[in-house]
Amino acid sequence: MASEIVIVGEMEFPKALTPTASSKPLDLLGHGITELEIHFLQIKFTAIGVYVDANVASHLQACKGKTAAEIFADDSFFDALLQAPVEKFIRVVVIKEIKGSQYGLQLENAVRDRLVAIDKYEDEEEEALGKVVEFFQGKYMKKGSLITYHFPAGAKTVEVSFLPEGKEENKVAKLTVENEDVGRMIEKWYLGGSSAVSTTTISSVAEGMAALLK
C-alpha cells in the first residue's frame, strides 16, 4: 500500500488534507524547503507543502501539455495559479528553530517590498501587515512547530495559524488577514514563481502541475 505521507526535509506531510470542516480534501501539489546561509553553511530552515484543489487544472488549460521545466520558467503561469479561484493551503513546518520575530521580519520585508513595487503600500496595508508581524512576535518556533496559510476559494481573506511543537490542536493561535493585497502578497511570497521564497517548492509545484495538466 502506497504511503500517505511525504517526507520533506525530515518533516512529515500528508498527501492530502482537509483544512476546515467545510473544505473538501486538498492534494499535496508540491513541496520544498527554505534555507538560510549561516557562516557559509546552508541550513534548512522550514519545510513547505502546497495543497490545492485539483479543480485548479480547469483554470490553467492554457498550460496543458507543458513540461515541468517550461512551467517552472514561466512566471505568468504562477500568476495564473495565484489568481485561480480555488482553495489553497500552505503548510510550513519549522526545521531550524527560530524566534517568531525573525520569521515575522522576513515575511514583513517580503510582503512590503512586493506591495511597494506595485505602488499599493498605503496605511491600510501597513496596518494589516503590522498585525501579521505582531501575531508572530513573542512566539518561539521550535523544530516541528507548524505555520499554516489558508486561502479559501474566492475569498479575499487569509487565515493564518501557528501551532507550537508538541502542543494539542486546541492550542493553535489564529489570525484572519482581511486586507486583500497583503493576503495576495503572502501567497505570492510562497507561490510567486521566480520571486518566491523557495525555489525547490516552485520546482516541485511545476512538476505537480505538469502531471495534473497531462
C-alpha positions in Angstrom: 0.0 0.0 0.0 1.4 3.4 -1.0 2.4 5.7 1.8 0.0 8.5 2.6 2.9 10.6 3.9 5.7 12.5 2.1 8.9 13.4 3.9 10.2 16.9 3.3 13.4 18.0 5.0 12.8 15.4 7.8 9.2 16.6 8.3 6.1 14.6 7.5 3.4 16.0 5.1 0.1 14.2 4.4 -0.5 13.6 0.7 -4.0 15.2 1.2 -5.7 17.2 3.9 -8.9 19.0 4.7 -8.2 22.5 6.1 -11.7 23.1 7.6 -14.9 21.2 8.1 -16.4 23.0 5.1 -13.4 22.1 2.8 -13.0 19.2 0.5 -9.8 17.3 0.6 -6.9 19.2 -1.0 -4.0 17.3 -2.6 -0.3 18.0 -2.0 0.7 19.7 -5.3 4.3 20.4 -4.4 6.8 20.7 -1.6 10.2 22.0 -0.8 12.4 23.8 1.8 13.7 27.2 2.6 17.4 27.6 3.6 19.4 30.1 5.5 23.1 30.7 5.0 24.8 30.7 8.4 28.7 31.0 8.5 28.8 29.8 4.8 26.7 26.7 5.5 23.3 26.2 4.0 20.9 25.4 6.9 17.4 24.0 6.3 15.0 26.4 7.8 11.5 25.3 7.0 9.7 22.6 5.1 6.8 23.7 2.9 3.8 21.8 1.5 1.4 23.4 -1.0 -2.1 21.9 -1.1 -4.5 22.9 -3.9 -8.0 21.8 -5.0 -7.4 19.6 -8.1 -10.0 21.6 -9.9 -7.3 24.2 -10.4 -6.4 22.4 -13.6 -9.6 23.7 -15.3 -8.4 27.2 -14.8 -4.9 26.6 -16.2 -5.7 24.8 -19.5 -3.6 27.3 -21.4 -0.6 25.4 -20.0 -1.9 22.0 -20.9 0.9 19.8 -22.3 3.7 22.0 -21.0 6.7 20.3 -19.3 7.6 20.9 -15.7 10.7 22.8 -16.9 8.5 25.1 -19.1 6.1 25.7 -16.2 8.9 26.4 -13.8 10.4 29.1 -16.0 7.0 30.7 -16.7 6.1 33.4 -14.1 2.9 34.1 -16.0 1.8 30.5 -15.1 2.3 31.2 -11.4 0.4 34.5 -11.7 -2.5 32.4 -13.2 -2.2 29.9 -10.3 -2.4 32.7 -7.8 -5.5 34.1 -9.4 -7.3 30.8 -9.9 -10.4 30.9 -7.7 -9.8 27.6 -5.9 -9.0 26.7 -2.3 -5.3 26.7 -1.5 -3.4 25.8 1.7 0.2 26.3 2.5 1.7 24.2 5.4 5.0 25.3 6.8 6.9 23.2 9.3 9.9 24.6 11.2 13.1 22.6 10.8 15.6 25.1 12.4 14.2 26.7 15.5 13.9 30.5 15.2 12.2 33.4 17.0 8.8 34.3 15.7 10.0 37.9 15.5 12.7 36.8 13.0 10.2 34.9 10.9 7.8 37.9 11.0 10.5 40.2 9.9 11.2 38.1 6.8 7.5 38.0 6.0 7.2 41.7 6.6 10.1 42.6 4.3 8.9 40.3 1.5 5.3 41.5 1.6 6.1 45.2 1.9 8.7 45.1 -0.9 6.1 43.4 -3.2 3.5 46.0 -2.4 5.8 49.0 -2.8 6.9 47.6 -6.2 3.3 47.9 -7.4 2.5 51.1 -5.5 0.0 49.6 -3.2 1.6 50.1 0.2 -0.8 52.5 1.9 -1.9 53.0 5.5 -4.4 50.1 5.3 -1.7 47.7 4.1 0.8 48.9 6.6 -1.7 48.3 9.4 -2.8 44.9 8.2 0.8 43.7 7.7 1.7 45.1 11.2 -1.0 42.8 12.7 0.6 39.8 11.0 4.1 40.7 12.3 2.6 41.2 15.8 0.9 37.8 15.6 4.3 36.1 15.3 6.0 38.4 18.0 6.8 36.6 21.2 6.4 33.1 19.7 9.4 30.8 19.8 9.3 28.4 16.9 10.9 25.1 17.9 11.6 22.4 15.4 8.3 20.8 14.4 6.2 23.9 15.0 3.5 24.5 12.4 2.6 27.6 10.4 -0.3 27.5 8.0 -1.9 29.9 5.5 -5.4 29.0 4.3 -6.7 30.8 1.2 -10.4 29.9 0.8 -11.8 29.7 -2.8 -13.0 33.1 -4.0 -12.3 34.8 -0.6 -10.3 38.0 -0.1 -9.1 36.9 3.4 -6.3 34.7 4.5 -6.4 32.5 7.7 -3.0 32.3 9.4 -2.3 29.8 12.2 0.6 28.8 14.4 0.8 25.7 16.5 3.9 25.2 18.7 5.7 21.9 18.5 4.2 19.3 20.8 1.0 21.2 21.5 -2.5 19.9 21.1 -4.6 21.2 18.2 -6.8 23.3 20.6 -3.7 25.4 21.5 -3.4 26.8 17.9 -3.2 30.6 17.6 -5.1 32.1 14.6 -5.3 35.4 12.7 -7.5 36.5 9.8 -5.8 38.8 7.3 -8.6 40.9 5.9 -6.6 43.1 3.6 -6.7 41.5 0.1 -3.4 43.0 -1.1 -1.5 41.9 1.9 -3.0 38.4 1.7 -2.2 38.2 -2.0 1.5 39.1 -1.4 1.8 36.5 1.4 0.6 33.9 -1.1 3.0 35.3 -3.7 5.9 35.0 -1.3 5.4 31.3 -1.4 3.9 30.8 -4.9 5.3 33.7 -6.9 7.5 31.8 -9.4 11.0 33.1 -9.7 10.4 35.6 -6.9 9.2 33.0 -4.4 11.0 32.3 -1.1 11.7 28.6 -2.0 13.0 27.6 -5.5 12.6 23.9 -4.5 8.9 24.4 -3.8 8.3 26.2 -7.1 10.1 23.4 -9.0 8.0 20.7 -7.2 4.8 22.6 -7.8 5.7 22.9 -11.5 6.2 19.1 -11.6 2.8 18.6 -9.9 1.0 20.9 -12.3 2.6 19.3 -15.3 1.3 15.9 -14.2 -2.1 17.4 -13.4 -2.3 19.1 -16.9 -1.3 16.0 -18.9 
